[in-house]
Amino acid sequence: MQINAITIVGGGLIGASWAALFLAHGARVTVQDVAQDFEARVTKEVGRAWPDLVALGMAHGDAPLDRLRFASDTAQACAGADFIQECGPDRINVKRDLIAQIEAGAKPDAVIASSTSSLLASDIQNGAAHPERIVVAHPFNPPHLIPLVELVPGRQTGAQAMAVARTFYAGIGREVVELKRDEVGHVANRLSSALFREAVHIVAEGIASAEDVDRAVMHGPGLRWALMGPYLTYHLGGGAGGFRHYIEHLGPTQAARWAELGDPKLDPETVGKLIAGVDDLVAGLGDTDPAARRDAGLIGLLELKRRIDGDQS
Amino acid sequence: MQINAITIVGGGLIGASWAALFLAHGARVTVQDVAQDFEARVTKEVGRAWPDLVALGMAHGDAPLDRLRFASDTAQACAGADFIQECGPDRINVKRDLIAQIEAGAKPDAVIASSTSSLLASDIQNGAAHPERIVVAHPFNPPHLIPLVELVPGRQTGAQAMAVARTFYAGIGREVVELKRDEVGHVANRLSSALFREAVHIVAEGIASAEDVDRAVMHGPGLRWALMGPYLTYHLGGGAGGFRHYIEHLGPTQAARWAELGDPKLDPETVGKLIAGVDDLVAGLGDTDPAARRDAGLIGLLELKRRIDGDQS
């Protein structure tokens, strides 16, 4: 299936970043929204993202704004689309309402991919006319830079829609991780939440400051996590015996640590401590623009990984 | 306090990597061990680490093996040391025995820093002649590349020893994170364990494969974690309202995810699934040497961060 025309429903930051990525790969893109001035905001965000895509060799010249259209009516916006990326608010009633509007205009076989980070594909597709073509395709912010797309089927999703979505995202340079079934938080946000829960415990209990928790991550295990996940990390930690040696010999140490991990509550006192800690952290940044630093860092990191991994990554 | 002579007790991989780092900063280094041929192994590991240190601008020319000595007797090895880095096995009785041997030879004010990843400073210093000069200084593997050193006081540790250790590690380019008190796993391994527990849950429950868990980390949130920790990440996720906006509006979503996180057991069935999953992952690596790739990646990543952060990092 050839994907030439893509409609993005919801023109916020995620929608605009998707738009830049899809334009860079030659698609005609329609962005639908009803917010005031969203056309100008999306155009500006695409213009900001474009030099990043050029730096990564994924785009050339100026942003092809002649292939970018806008619409306010959802059904009309979806009428000619081969693929629909839904980026609305993460509330189930809003999502179902959006799906109904999309299906009122879309071709019956156009895949509808939801960018949701917190809802389940099975819940979103519930009540749809063609639930079999609805998937979750969850990106990380900003989607035009971070390669991961988590592709998740709902209970009613068909194999055909999964195959089309898999081929589409892989074709635009995304690293597709396919879940066997939908679970709250997919994979990456479950892992992020597990890490954050312990980060909250450490600050709430006064073991270390929020700033030092962040420094421990970015000068320590975070460096490795940019290059490999926990399984390969522990495989290397097991020496010649690999992961089997690690888990058989140090598994009990891990399990002992698990028993010591915290179970914090986000009560007002804890939230106050966290906010004060992050205020200190932000004060320490000085004149640095952390979002610009992040994006420069991400571009450099993607170039680095391409260099060490050759053409595979 | 001038630190010219350093003794490393324990000549395994961690000890050898510390030795290369200390040599690069001009120290005279004595490595103590009793294992057969450990002198040859440490010399080889220092030789392997040296080009990494040269690439990072932390060393020049050939490894200064004339400043590297070996010893088998612990007390004798520590007699002339200004600073002692203990890298023995992580078992409390072995550690206490090593501390007694170190103290039998060491100057009374030489700081003794334990590299332990799983023991508490308070337990290690218990029964020592001079417990006030014993600290935990936990590196990440390999210590000559990963900048993080977690500096942890035991209940009996003195402010003077903490100050000496802090100045020493900062002076050799380490990013020192100081804990307010000792806790199992310090900070970074608590965070790593929290992430790994959920990674085990995801594979044990069949939500995704071990390979896909690793891919989700290294192509997704792991890219950001090399550049910033969870607190700054969520601060940016809060937009103009920052972390306060994030936690006040999306805190409930986080708490809901925490309630869904797994509590896996490392029973034989789960361990078998994990080993099979990592076998698949390793089979997919083909001819790549993952440790060499990791070290090349870490060097590139440290260079990148120096570039985007100027002289601060």
Interface residues (C-beta under 8 A of the other chain):
Chain A: S118 F140 N141 I146 P147 L148 E150 E175 V177 E178 L179 K180 R181 E183 V184 G185 V187 A188 N189 R190 L191 S192 S193 A194 L195 F196 R197 E198 A199 H201 I202 G206 I207 A208 A210 E211 D212 V213 D214 R215 A216 V217 M218 H219 G220 P221 G222 L223 R224 W225 A226 L227 M228 G229 P230 Y231 L232 Y234 H235 L236 G237 G242 F243 R244 I247 E248 G251 P252 T253 Q254 A255 A256 R257 W258 E260 L261 D263 K265 L266 V271 L274 I275 G277 V278 L281 V282 P290 A291 R293 R294 A296 G297 L298 G300 L301 L302 L304 K305 R307 I308 D309
Chain B: D90 S118 F140 N141 I146 P147 L148 E150 E175 V177 E178 L179 K180 R181 E183 V184 G185 V187 A188 N189 R190 L191 S192 S193 A194 L195 F196 R197 E198 A199 H201 I202 G206 I207 A208 A210 E211 D212 V213 D214 R215 A216 V217 M218 H219 G220 P221 G222 L223 R224 W225 A226 L227 M228 G229 P230 Y231 L232 Y234 H235 L236 G237 G242 F243 R244 I247 E248 G251 P252 T253 Q254 A255 A256 R257 W258 E260 L261 D263 K265 L266 V271 L274 I275 G277 V278 L281 V282 P290 A291 R293 R294 A296 G297 L298 G300 L301 L302 L304 K305 R307 I308 D309
